[in-house]
Amino acid sequence: MEDIILTLPKNRQILLYSATFPLSVQKFMNSHLQKPYEINLMEELTLKGVTQYYAYVTERQKVHCLNTLFSRLQINQSIIFCNSSQRVELLAKKISQLGYSCFYIHAKMRQEHRNRVFHDFRNGLCRNLVCTDLFTRGIDIQAVNVVINFDFPKLAETYLHRIGRSGRFGHLGLAINLITYDDRFNLKSIEEQLGTEIKPIPSNIDKSLYVAEYHSEPVEDDKP
């Protein structure tokens, strides 16, 4: 891209489109665009109001860690992301066996079935939903205050869309990422690209960070 731009006339016009606005895009704009006019149609993609933590685990420890989170967190509703349809179904079954209400949804299900699951979850018939990235865009459920990446994503854009399911409409949200040894470089990369910090999970998480009734100050609503 850099080489192509250098061959263009100085009075060129550049139109730049991006689904997200990571640091790499910002650096490109600063280098090659002169006082650009910005149109932001995705203002809801922000980490504002969302507290992010990671737990360093092995693959075999993930379910135990998830069970611990369920027992300690005050969850209105949660969305748990996996990286494949097969893992979604297996995890949903395991969560149900642990005694927690759980739905699941992924792209291999019939549209009619997916619609019914989404409708029931939105109406509060179930507290936890396990899903793939099918559920990352255009889904707004105000009751969701916790998002858990059971499988950590590889791309910053995917991470941003997932985490954006919590903290909607100016509400507070909590994001927990289960990180394995193989995820460590992706964790660092996503932090750098999004200009954010994902902290190690503390032994006790302050409820005022993600539960509205414990929070004394209103969160500024910058999400439509």
Helices and strands as residue ranges (DSSP letters): H 2-6, H 23-32, E 50-56, G 59-61, H 62-72, E 77-81, H 85-97, E 102-105, H 111-122, E 128-131, G 133-135, E 144-149, H 156-163, G 168-170, E 173-179, G 181-183, H 184-194, E 199-200, G 207-209, G 212-214
